[in-house]
Amino acid sequence: MLHLPMKRTRSTRFGNVALSLASVLWVGSSAGVFAADAKSTDEPAKVTFEDHVKPILRQHCLNCHSQSDKRGGLAMDSYGAMMEGGGSGEIVYDDGDAETSRLWQLVNHDDTPVMPPSQPKLPAEQLQVIRSWIEGGILENSGSKAKAKKKNALAFVASTSGRPEGPPPMPEALPQRVPVVTQRAAATTAIGASPWAPLVALAGQKQISLYHTETAELLGVLPFEEGIPQSIRFSRDGQYLIAGGGEHSVQGIAAVYSIKTGERVAQVGDELDTVFDADVNDTMTRIALGGPQRMLRIYDATDGTQLFDIKKHTDWIYSVAYSPDGVLIASGDRSGGLIVWEADTGRQYLDLAGHKGAIRAIAWRDDSNVLASASEDGTVKLWDMNSGKAIRSINAGSGGVTAVQFDHKGQLVTASKDRKVRLWDASGKQIAETPATSEAVLEVAITHDSSKMIYGDWTGMVRMSAVADPKQIEELAANPPPAKDRIGAVEQTLASIQVKLTPLQAKRDAMTASLQAAQKSLVEMDAKIKQQNEAIAQSQTAIAQKKTQREQAIMGLPALVSKSRDAHDSVIASRVGLGDAPDDAALVQAADLEASLAAQLTAIAQQRRLVVQTKQDEAALAETLKAQQGELAGMQAKRAETEKMVQAARVSAEQAEQSYAAVAGELSEVEKKRQLLAEAIQ
């Protein structure tokens, strides 16, 4: 971004150089000169003032530009005098950029007065000597060394600075009443394009018409009862429109409108004549305007009070523009005066001399480092705000250039009296041109996306051409038909939209029903899968329980077997001890031991049966689990298919809803417009 103005080390009064070179012709053979200086090294031969340029000047220029006869204050008979320049400043610079050199611009016929005067342009090989000298660093002699090349001021990186968050601002409910109805519009006085939205504003008689640049639809009409708008600009964020104008010799004002509502939110100025141009700064706190009274006036945008006047201009002020960063403000007048001021203080920052005709329009590049000025002298000049130099001069149309505007890419669109509109790239190369209109083109703008150029001519005809194909043209009316003539077409549009809406609504309902059915199937499938997972979990729990029971039974067998063996030994011992005539007590004791053994053996048998049974149960449960898991896999596969059906149904339903909503929204907007038209008729 551009920093606050600081002291410069080089004079900036260089633009209007009275370089009346009597004739700049090549003397001798340029090939011979270069051959003499060529060396058998890889380094290119130096082109110097003393060896190559001065011989040309000595034979053809020094009669008019020497120390004894310094026409225009310019002497060219010595290197020092050449570097000093003329009465209007320097003519060459050591930055290696020939295009910005005033000497080159004149001898190459890029600007006027062309040199040599009243003669054809120099042949290419003769011009190459001068160009090579400049690009080589304007060396004085063979011992001189070129300075490092400076940064190219035309280098530009596109910026979105100033873009508001969210969707770009567009009108929501603009007035539809047409203040003035005429058979044809007057000459086009102003066109402005939104920096971020597909929106263009056209000046008419006591009105400003806003159109959608993608559909060419009239969105609304802003009243300008004070007279005719002479300028239309949008705020940096595109939220507001600033119009300057009025009635000649009666009144001049600057008005600010809300783009969304069309409401006039601010008004400043009470000029005794119309306002030719007005602009607002980046923070929407100050409004500047200029006109026939030759005063650049700065107002407080919040309360309308005048802050200060700037009285430097000696002729009508045609153009006023704040830099995008708000640091500077530029103004141009009918006599070719172009001045840049400090925006906060009103102090002069640059006096840019170079144009020989009225400054009809000025525009800032997005980065605030380059200012473009369009003049009736037929040129558009690009000025570097850091160095104060004219870094490019573009011959943009015979008869005079009437309008200029930058886009976000650093490209330029221009209008000229030769009835054409042209688009130039950031370096000044033409890349598009519209077919000629019937009269001079007076105003031009380019859309936010650089896709279309909107321009109006002396007849009041406004056209919109595609950049990709300038012959693809749509017409826009600066003075549109009255509301009563437009409401019929709107009602027809309503009827056609309603016809389209009915099948879309039916399709939307059908797609919604399909989605709901698919979603219901998915819910049911999820419930079954949940139940199956619960059953599987129960089977897994039962298997785990059986396994634990079997393992516990197996673990208990050794102890039972060992105990039964001891019991068996006791039984044998008791039987041996009974003898041949046992008493009753011994028999009872033996019987108890035998009964205990029998009980232990029964327990062992039961334990062994339990091991077998739990193993069988576990196997059966495993088979059941396997079957359950198979059923679950089938359910999950079916659920995946159902999920796909739901997704497809959702996409179809969303598409149907979007189609319906788009047409329903269109219907709502058209109905709103019909209502506004009806109110305008009443």
C-alpha positions in Angstrom: 0.0 0.0 0.0 1.0 3.6 -0.5 2.6 5.2 2.5 2.1 8.7 3.7 3.7 11.3 1.4 7.3 12.0 2.0 9.9 14.4 0.5 11.1 13.3 -3.0 14.5 13.7 -4.3 13.6 14.3 -7.9 11.5 17.0 -9.6 8.2 15.7 -10.8 7.4 18.5 -13.3 8.5 16.5 -16.2 5.4 15.6 -18.1 4.9 18.5 -20.4 8.4 18.6 -21.8 8.8 21.1 -24.6 11.0 18.7 -26.5 10.8 20.4 -29.8 13.5 18.3 -31.5 13.8 19.7 -35.0 14.7 16.3 -36.3 16.0 13.1 -34.7 17.6 11.1 -37.4 20.3 8.5 -37.5 23.6 9.7 -38.7 25.8 7.1 -40.3 25.3 3.4 -40.0 24.1 2.1 -36.6 25.4 -1.3 -37.5 28.9 0.3 -38.0 28.8 2.0 -34.6 27.9 -1.2 -32.8 30.5 -3.2 -34.8 33.2 -0.8 -33.8 32.3 -1.2 -30.1 31.7 -4.9 -30.2 34.1 -7.0 -28.1 34.8 -10.7 -28.3 33.3 -11.3 -24.8 30.0 -12.5 -23.5 29.1 -9.1 -22.3 26.8 -7.0 -24.5 28.3 -3.9 -26.1 27.6 -0.7 -24.2 25.5 2.0 -25.8 26.7 5.4 -24.5 25.8 9.1 -24.8 29.2 10.1 -26.1 29.8 7.3 -28.6 26.3 6.6 -29.9 23.6 9.1 -28.9 25.5 12.4 -29.1 26.4 12.1 -32.8 22.6 11.8 -33.6 21.9 14.9 -31.5 24.8 16.9 -32.9 23.7 16.6 -36.5 19.9 16.9 -36.0 19.0 18.5 -32.7 21.6 20.9 -31.3 20.5 23.8 -33.6 17.5 24.1 -31.3 18.7 22.4 -28.1 22.1 23.6 -27.2 23.5 25.9 -24.5 23.2 28.8 -27.0 19.6 28.1 -28.0 17.7 26.2 -25.3 14.3 25.8 -26.8 11.9 24.7 -24.1 14.7 25.2 -21.7 16.3 22.0 -23.0 20.0 21.7 -24.0 21.2 18.4 -25.4 24.8 19.2 -26.4 26.3 17.7 -23.2 25.5 14.7 -21.0 25.0 17.0 -17.9 22.5 19.2 -19.8 20.7 16.2 -21.1 20.3 14.8 -17.6 19.1 18.2 -16.3 16.2 18.2 -18.7 14.1 21.1 -19.9 11.7 23.6 -18.4 9.2 20.9 -17.6 11.6 18.5 -16.0 13.7 15.4 -16.8 13.3 13.6 -20.1 15.3 10.4 -19.3 15.8 8.3 -16.2 18.4 5.8 -15.0 15.8 3.1 -14.2 16.3 1.3 -17.5 12.6 1.7 -18.5 12.4 3.2 -21.9 8.6 3.3 -21.9 8.6 5.9 -19.1 11.1 8.1 -20.7 9.7 11.3 -22.2 12.4 11.3 -24.9 11.3 7.8 -26.0 7.6 8.6 -25.8 8.0 11.5 -28.3 10.4 9.9 -30.8 8.4 6.7 -30.7 5.2 8.7 -31.3 3.7 7.3 -28.1 2.8 10.9 -27.1 2.7 14.4 -28.5 4.3 16.5 -29.8 5.8 13.7 -31.9 9.4 14.0 -32.9 10.9 14.7 -35.3 8.1 17.3 -36.0 6.2 17.1 -39.2 8.2 14.0 -40.3 7.5 10.3 -40.4 8.4 8.1 -37.4 12.1 7.1 -37.2 12.9 3.6 -38.7 13.1 0.8 -36.2 16.9 0.5 -36.3 17.3 4.2 -35.6 14.9 4.1 -32.6 16.7 1.0 -31.3 19.8 3.0 -30.6 17.9 5.5 -28.4 16.0 2.7 -26.7 19.1 0.6 -26.1 20.8 3.6 -24.5 17.9 4.2 -22.1 17.5 0.5 -21.3 21.3 0.2 -20.7 21.1 2.8 -17.9 21.7 6.1 -19.9 25.5 5.6 -19.7 27.7 8.7 -20.4 30.7 6.9 -21.8 32.4 3.6 -22.1 33.7 3.9 -18.5 30.3 4.4 -17.0 28.5 1.7 -15.1 24.7 1.2 -15.2 22.8 1.4 -11.9 20.7 -1.5 -10.8 17.2 -1.4 -12.4 14.5 0.0 -10.1 11.3 -1.8 -9.4 8.7 -1.7 -12.2 5.9 0.5 -11.0 3.5 -1.2 -13.3 4.0 -4.5 -11.5 0.7 -5.2 -9.8 -0.8 -7.9 -7.7 -4.6 -8.1 -7.7 -6.2 -7.3 -4.4 -9.5 -7.9 -2.7 -9.0 -5.0 -0.3 -12.3 -3.4 0.4 -14.4 -6.5 -0.4 -17.1 -6.9 2.2 -17.7 -10.1 4.1 -20.4 -12.3 2.8 -22.4 -11.9 -0.4 -21.7 -8.7 -2.4 -24.2 -6.0 -1.8 -27.1 -6.0 -4.2 -30.4 -4.0 -4.3 -33.3 -5.5 -2.3 -36.2 -3.1 -2.8 -35.3 -0.1 -5.0 -37.8 2.5 -6.2 -39.4 1.9 -9.6 -40.9 5.3 -10.4 -39.3 7.0 -13.4 -39.0 10.7 -12.7 -38.6 11.8 -16.3 -39.9 9.9 -19.3 -38.5 10.9 -22.7 -38.6 9.4 -26.2 -34.8 9.2 -26.0 -32.1 9.7 -23.4 -29.8 12.7 -23.4 -26.1 12.3 -23.9 -24.6 9.8 -21.4 -23.1 11.8 -18.5 -22.1 9.0 -16.0 -21.7 5.3 -15.7 -20.5 3.4 -12.6 -20.0 -0.3 -11.9 -20.0 -2.0 -8.5 -16.5 -3.2 -7.5 -17.9 -6.5 -6.2 -21.4 -7.2 -7.5 -23.0 -7.6 -11.0 -24.4 -4.1 -10.8 -24.1 -1.0 -13.0 -25.6 2.4 -12.5 -26.5 4.7 -15.4 -27.1 8.5 -15.2 -30.3 9.8 -16.7 -32.5 12.9 -16.5 -33.2 13.4 -12.8 -32.6 9.7 -12.2 -30.0 6.9 -11.8 -31.0 3.5 -13.3 -29.5 0.3 -11.8 -29.1 -2.8 -13.9 -28.0 -6.4 -13.2 -25.0 -6.9 -15.5 -25.6 -10.7 -15.9 -29.2 -10.5 -16.9 -29.5 -6.8 -18.2 -32.6 -6.6 -15.9 -33.6 -3.1 -14.6 -33.4 -3.4 -10.8 -34.6 0.1 -9.9 -34.5 3.8 -10.3 -32.9 6.2 -7.9 -34.4 9.8 -8.0 -32.0 12.7 -8.5 -34.3 15.6 -8.4 -31.5 18.2 -8.4 -30.9 17.6 -12.2 -28.6 15.4 -14.1 -25.9 13.2 -12.4 -22.5 14.0 -13.9 -20.6 11.4 -12.0 -21.4 8.0 -10.4 -19.0 6.1 -8.2 -19.4 3.2 -5.8 -17.9 3.1 -2.3 -14.9 0.8 -1.9 -17.1 -1.9 -0.3 -19.9 -1.5 -2.9 -22.4 -0.7 -0.2 -23.1 2.8 -1.4 -23.4 4.8 -4.6 -22.1 8.4 -4.8 -23.6 10.7 -7.4 -22.5 14.2 -8.2 -24.5 16.5 -10.4 -27.2 19.1 -10.5 -28.3 21.8 -12.9 -25.9 24.1 -14.8 -25.8 27.7 -13.4 -28.4 26.7 -10.7 -27.3 24.1 -8.2 -24.8 21.3 -7.6 -24.7 18.6 -4.9 -23.2 15.2 -4.1 -25.6 12.5 -2.9 -24.9 9.1 -1.3 -27.4 6.2 -1.7 -27.7 2.8 0.0 -27.4 0.1 -2.7 -29.7 -2.2 -0.8 -32.6 0.1 -0.2 -32.1 3.0 -2.6 -32.4 5.4 0.3 -30.4 8.7 0.1 -28.4 8.5 3.3 -26.3 11.6 2.8 -26.1 14.8 0.8 -23.4 17.5 0.8 -22.7 20.7 -1.2 -24.7 23.7 -2.3 -22.8 24.7 -5.4 -24.0 27.6 -7.7 -23.4 25.3 -10.7 -23.5 21.6 -11.3 -21.0 19.2 -9.8 -18.9 17.3 -12.4 -17.4 14.7 -10.1 -17.7 13.5 -6.5 -16.1 10.7 -4.5 -16.1 9.4 -0.9 -13.0 8.2 1.0 -12.3 4.7 2.1 -13.9 5.1 5.5 -17.0 6.9 4.3 -16.2 9.9 6.5 -15.4 12.5 3.8 -16.9 13.5 0.5 -15.0 15.5 -2.1 -16.5 17.3 -5.1 -15.5 19.6 -7.9 -17.0 21.5 -10.8 -17.2 24.7 -12.8 -16.4 26.9 -9.7 -12.8 25.5 -9.8 -12.8 24.6 -6.1 -12.1 21.2 -4.7 -14.4 21.1 -1.7 -14.1 18.5 1.1 -17.1 17.8 3.3 -17.7 15.8 6.5 -19.9 12.9 5.3 -21.5 12.4 8.7 -23.0 15.9 9.2 -22.5 17.6 5.8 -20.2 20.4 7.1 -17.6 21.8 4.8 -14.1 21.0 6.1 -11.9 23.0 3.6 -11.6 24.3 0.1 -8.6 23.8 -2.2 -8.1 26.6 -4.7 -5.2 25.5 -6.9 -7.2 24.8 -10.1 -7.6 27.6 -12.6 -10.3 26.0 -14.7 -13.3 23.7 -14.3 -12.6 20.6 -12.3 -13.8 17.6 -14.3 -12.5 14.7 -12.2 -12.1 14.0 -8.4 -11.1 10.7 -6.9 -9.8 9.4 -3.5 -7.1 6.7 -3.6 -8.5 3.3 -2.5 -6.4 3.5 0.7 -7.7 7.0 1.5 -4.2 8.6 1.8 -4.5 10.8 -1.4 -7.0 12.5 -3.5 -6.5 13.5 -7.1 -8.3 16.2 -9.2 -8.1 17.1 -12.9 -9.3 20.1 -14.8 -10.3 21.4 -18.2 -6.9 23.0 -18.8 -5.0 19.8 -18.3 -4.1 20.4 -14.7 -3.7 17.2 -12.7 -2.9 17.5 -9.0 -2.6 15.0 -6.2 -3.3 16.1 -2.6 -2.9 14.7 0.9 -6.4 13.6 1.7 -6.3 14.6 5.4 -4.7 18.0 5.1 -5.4 19.2 1.6 -1.7 19.9 1.0 -0.3 19.5 -2.4 1.6 16.2 -2.9 2.2 16.1 -6.7 1.6 18.5 -9.6 1.5 16.1 -12.6 2.2 18.1 -15.8 2.1 16.3 -19.1 -1.4 16.4 -20.6 -2.1 19.0 -23.3 -5.8 18.8 -23.1 -8.6 18.6 -20.6 -8.4 15.9 -18.0 -11.8 14.2 -18.6 -11.4 11.3 -16.1 -9.1 9.8 -13.5 -8.9 6.4 -11.9 -6.8 4.7 -9.2 -5.4 1.2 -9.4 -6.4 -1.0 -6.4 -3.1 -0.7 -4.7 -3.2 3.1 -4.7 0.3 3.3 -6.3 -0.8 4.2 -9.8 -3.1 6.9 -11.0 -4.6 6.9 -14.6 -5.6 10.1 -16.3 -7.6 10.4 -19.5 -7.3 13.5 -21.6 -8.7 15.1 -24.6 -5.2 15.1 -26.0 -5.8 11.5 -26.9 -3.7 9.9 -24.2 -4.1 8.0 -21.0 -1.1 8.4 -18.7 -0.2 6.2 -15.8 1.5 8.0 -12.9 3.6 6.4 -10.2 2.7 7.9 -6.9 6.0 7.1 -5.3 8.2 8.7 -7.8 5.8 11.2 -9.4 6.7 9.9 -12.9 4.5 9.2 -15.9 5.4 5.5 -16.2 3.2 5.0 -19.3 1.5 7.1 -21.9 -1.1 5.2 -24.0 -2.6 6.6 -27.2 -6.1 5.6 -26.4 -8.1 7.2 -29.2 -8.1 10.0 -31.7 -10.1 13.1 -30.9 -9.6 12.7 -27.2 -10.1 10.2 -24.4 -13.3 10.7 -22.4 -13.2 8.0 -19.7 -10.9 5.5 -18.0 -11.3 2.9 -15.3 -9.2 0.2 -13.7 -10.4 -3.3 -12.9 -9.2 -5.5 -10.1 -6.5 -7.1 -12.4 -4.9 -3.7 -13.1 -6.4 -3.6 -16.6 -7.7 -0.4 -18.1 -10.9 0.3 -20.0 -11.1 3.5 -21.9 -13.6 5.4 -24.0 -12.8 8.0 -26.7 -14.3 10.3 -29.2 -13.3 8.0 -32.1 -16.5 6.1 -31.0 -14.7 3.1 -29.5 -14.1 1.5 -26.2 -10.8 -0.4 -25.6 -9.4 -2.7 -22.9 -5.7 -2.6 -22.1 -3.6 -4.9 -20.0 -1.6 -3.7 -17.0 1.4 -2.8 -19.3 -0.7 -0.7 -21.7 -1.1 -3.2 -24.5 -4.5 -3.3 -26.1 -6.4 -6.6 -25.7 -10.0 -5.8 -26.8 -11.9 -3.2 -28.8 -15.6 -2.7 -29.3 -17.3 -1.9 -32.7 -17.6 1.8 -33.3 -20.8 3.6 -32.1 -22.6 6.2 -34.1 -21.3 9.0 -31.9 -18.4 9.7 -29.5 -18.3 7.5 -26.5 -18.5 9.6 -23.4 -18.5 7.2 -20.4 -17.3 3.7 -19.7 -17.2 1.2 -16.8 -16.1 -2.5 -16.5 -17.8 -5.1 -14.3 -16.5 -6.4 -11.1 -15.4 -9.7 -12.8 -13.9 -7.9 -15.8 -16.3 -9.8 -18.1 -18.2 -6.9 -19.6 -17.7 -3.3 -20.6 -20.6 -0.8 -20.3 -20.4 2.4 -22.2 -22.6 5.3 -23.4 -22.3 7.8 -26.2 -23.4 11.2 -27.2 -26.8 9.9 -28.4 -27.6 8.5 -25.0 -27.3 4.9 -26.2 -25.8 2.7 -23.5 -24.4 -0.7 -24.5 -22.9 -3.6 -22.6 -20.3 -5.7 -24.5 -18.6 -8.9 -23.5 -14.9 -8.7 -23.1 -14.5 -12.1 -24.7 -16.5 -11.0 -27.7 -17.0 -7.3 -27.9 -19.5 -7.7 -30.7 -21.8 -9.5 -28.3 -23.8 -6.4 -27.2 -26.8 -5.7 -25.0 -28.6 -2.4 -24.8 -29.5 -0.7 -21.5 -31.9 2.3 -21.1 -30.6 5.3 -19.1 -34.2 6.6 -19.2 -36.2 3.5 -18.8 -40.0 3.3 -19.6 -42.4 4.3 -16.9 -43.8 1.8 -14.4 -47.1 1.4 -16.1 -45.4 0.3 -19.3 -43.2 -2.2 -17.4 -45.8 -3.8 -15.1 -47.4 -5.7 -17.9 -44.2 -7.5 -18.7 -43.6 -8.2 -15.1 -47.0 -9.8 -14.7 -46.4 -11.9 -17.7 -43.1 -13.0 -16.1 -45.0 -13.8 -12.9 -47.5 -16.0 -14.8 -44.7 -17.9 -16.6 -42.8 -18.4 -13.4 -45.9 -19.8 -11.7 -46.4 -22.3 -14.6 -42.8 -23.5 -14.1 -43.3 -23.7 -10.3 -46.2 -26.2 -10.2 -44.3 -29.2 -11.7 -41.3 -28.3 -9.6 -43.4 -28.3 -6.5 -44.8 -31.7 -7.4 -41.4 -33.1 -8.0 -40.1 -31.6 -4.8 -43.0 -33.3 -2.9 -42.4 -36.6 -4.6 -38.6 -36.5 -3.9 -39.3 -35.6 -0.3 -41.7 -38.5 0.1 -39.1 -40.9 -1.4 -36.5 -39.6 1.0 -38.8 -40.0 4.0 -39.6 -43.6 2.9 -36.0 -44.4 2.5 -35.1 -42.9 5.8 -37.9 -44.9 7.5 -36.5 -48.1 6.0 -33.1 -47.2 7.3 -34.5 -46.6 10.8 -36.3 -50.0 10.8 -33.1 -51.7 9.6 -31.1 -50.0 12.3 -33.6 -51.3 14.9 -33.3 -54.9 13.6 -29.5 -54.6 13.6 -29.6 -53.4 17.1 -31.8 -56.4 18.2 -29.5 -58.8 16.4 -26.4 -57.3 18.1 -28.2 -57.8 21.4 -29.0 -61.4 20.6 -25.4 -62.0 19.5 -24.2 -60.4 22.8 -26.5 -62.8 24.8 -25.1 -65.8 22.9 -21.6 -64.7 23.5 -22.3 -64.3 27.2 -23.9 -67.7 27.4 -20.9 -69.3 25.6 -18.6 -67.6 28.0 -20.7 -68.8 31.0 -20.7 -72.4 29.7 -17.0 -72.3 29.1 -16.4 -71.0 32.6 -18.7 -73.7 34.0 -16.9 -76.5 32.1 -13.5 -75.2 33.1 -14.5 -75.0 36.7 -15.9 -78.6 36.5 -12.6 -79.9 35.0 -10.6 -78.0 37.6 -12.7 -79.7 40.5 -12.3 -83.3 39.2 -8.8 -84.0 40.6 -9.7 -83.1 44.1 -12.9 -85.3 43.9 -10.9 -88.2 42.5 -8.2 -87.9 45.1 -10.8 -87.7 47.9 -12.7 -90.8 46.5 -9.4 -92.8 46.5 -8.9 -92.0 50.1 -12.5 -93.1 50.8 -12.0 -96.2 48.8 -8.9 -97.1 50.9 -10.9 -96.5 54.0 -13.6 -98.9 52.8 -11.1 -101.6 52.0 -9.5 -101.1 55.4 -12.8 -101.3 57.2 -13.7 -104.5 55.3 -10.5 -106.2 56.3 -11.0 -105.2 59.9 -14.4 -106.7 60.1 -13.1 -110.2 60.4 -15.4 -113.2 60.4 -17.8 -112.1 63.1 -18.1 -108.3 63.0 -20.2 -106.5 65.6 -23.0 -104.2 64.7 -21.0 -101.0 65.3 -18.3 -102.2 62.9 -20.8 -103.0 60.3 -22.5 -99.6 60.6 -19.1 -97.9 60.4 -18.2 -99.9 57.3 -21.6 -99.1 55.8 -21.1 -95.4 56.4 -17.7 -95.5 54.7 -19.1 -97.4 51.7 -22.0 -94.9 51.5 -19.5 -92.0 51.6 -17.5 -93.6 48.8 -20.6 -94.1 46.8 -21.6 -90.4 47.2 -18.2 -89.3 46.2 -18.2 -91.5 43.1 -21.7 -90.2 42.2 -20.3 -86.6 42.5 -17.4 -87.5 40.2 -19.8 -89.0 37.7 -22.0 -85.9 37.8 -19.0 -83.7 37.4 -17.9 -85.6 34.3 -21.3 -85.5 32.8 -21.3 -81.7 33.5 -18.1 -81.3 31.6 -19.5 -83.2 28.6 -22.8 -81.4 28.7 -21.3 -77.9 29.0 -19.0 -78.7 26.1 -22.0 -79.7 24.0 -24.0 -76.7 25.1 -21.0 -74.4 24.2 -20.8 -76.0 20.7 -24.5 -75.5 20.2 -24.3 -71.9 21.3 -21.3 -71.3 18.9 -23.4 -72.6 16.0 -26.2 -70.3 17.0 -23.8 -67.4 17.3 -22.3 -68.1 13.9 -25.8 -68.1 12.4 -26.6 -64.9 14.2 -23.4 -63.2 12.9 -24.3 -64.4 9.4 -27.7 -62.8 9.7 -26.1 -59.6 11.0 -23.7 -59.4 8.0 -26.7 -59.7 5.7 -28.5 -57.0 7.6 -25.5 -54.7 7.5 -25.1 -55.3 3.7 -28.8 -54.5 3.3 -28.4 -51.4 5.5 -25.5 -50.2 3.3 -27.8 -50.5 0.3 -30.5 -48.7 2.1 -28.0 -46.0 3.1 -27.1 -45.5 -0.6 -30.8 -45.3 -1.4 -31.2 -42.6 1.3 -28.2 -40.7 0.0 -29.5 -40.8 -3.5 -33.0 -39.8 -2.4 -31.5 -37.0 -0.3 -29.5 -35.6 -3.3 -32.6 -35.8 -5.5 -34.7 -34.2 -2.8 -32.1 -31.4 -2.3 -31.9 -30.8 -6.0 -35.6 -30.7 -6.3 -35.8 -28.3 -3.4 -33.1 -26.1 -4.8 -34.8 -26.0 -8.2 -38.1 -25.2 -6.5 -36.5 -22.6 -4.1 -34.7 -20.9 -7.0 -37.9 -20.4 -9.0 -39.9 -19.6 -5.8 -37.3 -17.0 -5.0 -37.5 -15.6 -8.5 -41.2 -15.5 -8.1 -40.9 -13.7 -4.8 -38.5 -11.1 -6.3 -40.7 -10.6 -9.4 -43.8 -10.3 -7.1 -41.9 -7.7 -5.0 -41.0 -5.8 -8.2 -44.6 -6.0 -9.4 -45.7 -4.5 -6.0 -43.1 -1.7 -6.3 -44.3 -1.0 -9.8 -47.9 -0.9 -8.7 -47.0 1.5 -5.9 -45.1 3.7 -8.4 -48.2 3.8 -10.7 -50.4 4.9 -7.8 
